[in-house]
Amino acid sequence: MKNKFLIIQTGDPVPLSAPNGETFADWFIDGMQVSRDVVDVVNVHKGETLPNIDHAFENYPGLLITGSKAMVTEGDDWVLKTQAWLRQTMSHKIPMLGICFGHQLLADMLGGEVGYNPKGRRMGLSRCTLSAEAATDPLFQILPQPEFDVLVSHSQTVISPPPMSMVFGHTEADANHLFRYHDFIWGVQYHPEWNADITAGYIKQRSEDLKAEGLRPDHLLAELKDCPDAKKVLSQFVKITSNA
């Protein structure tokens, strides 16, 4: 019986967002609304090895890929190894959900184009507009039509989605904010696992960089709010994969 989820952790939070040593996986588990004992975590960015493909197929109803400070276009060795492993799982059709960097990693792996956003870094509160087709998607149907608030932090974006994929949402800066490839791989550019406090920590940690790029940290902080509707994709992923 498939009774665990695998979180592929690709980075670590900035200190101001994780004062008690929280990890990306901790935030994912909270959003998934599951207990820690039904989750395995592999820190690929630290050189940890992903499990045997057959073990993954037999044990995991779903795989989740976190965000990262790494850039997909830099082609780090651990990124290429992770993509190679994920490609091998595809014949088993193990459902996958990539978040932010994970979204970009999957898009790149599947033949899409990832690069620096021509509109620059995006951080803080944003608004995602859904396509009408999102209402029919098993994962994205949980999101409110036609728009909902999201929390973002990224410099790179999916410039062109993978061939044979469907795009279900966009923001003012990201045309391919939500996508699905075939019927078992999803990518989400925003951070469903974040809340306003976590996002504020990132803005404060990177305030000097933001100012240098012409952004106003004080303004970004003032806009922040929790986005509970956006968070629902994590628990919905658990629901649709556990019932598959």
NORBEL-V633348 format. One record per backbone hydrogen bond with DSSP energy under -0.5 kcal/mol. NH is the residue of the N-H (numbers start at 1). CO is the residue of the C=O. If there is no record, write none. Layout:
nh;co
NH;CO
NH;CO
This chain:
nh;co
3;1
3;59
4;59
5;38
6;62
7;5
7;40
8;6
8;64
9;7
9;42
10;8
10;67
17;14
18;14
18;15
21;18
27;23
28;24
29;25
30;26
31;27
32;28
33;29
34;29
38;35
39;36
40;5
42;7
44;9
44;42
45;9
46;43
47;44
48;43
56;52
57;53
58;54
59;55
60;56
61;4
61;59
62;4
63;95
64;6
65;97
66;8
74;71
75;72
80;76
81;77
82;78
83;79
84;80
85;81
86;82
87;83
88;84
89;85
90;86
90;87
91;88
92;89
93;89
93;90
94;89
95;61
95;93
96;184
97;63
98;186
99;65
100;188
102;99
104;100
105;101
106;102
107;103
108;104
109;105
110;106
111;108
112;107
113;160
115;157
117;155
120;117
122;154
124;152
126;150
128;148
129;170
130;146
131;168
134;131
135;132
136;133
137;134
141;137
142;139
143;140
148;128
150;126
152;124
154;122
157;115
159;113
159;157
160;113
165;162
166;180
168;178
169;178
170;129
171;174
175;173
177;169
177;174
178;169
179;187
180;166
181;185
182;164
182;180
184;181
185;181
186;96
187;179
188;98
189;177
191;151
192;190
194;191
199;195
200;196
201;197
202;198
203;199
204;200
205;201
206;202
207;204
210;206
211;207
212;208
213;209
214;211
215;210
217;215
220;216
221;217
222;218
223;219
224;220
224;221
231;227
232;228
232;229
233;230
234;231
235;231
236;232
237;233
238;234
239;235
240;236
241;237
242;238
243;239
244;241
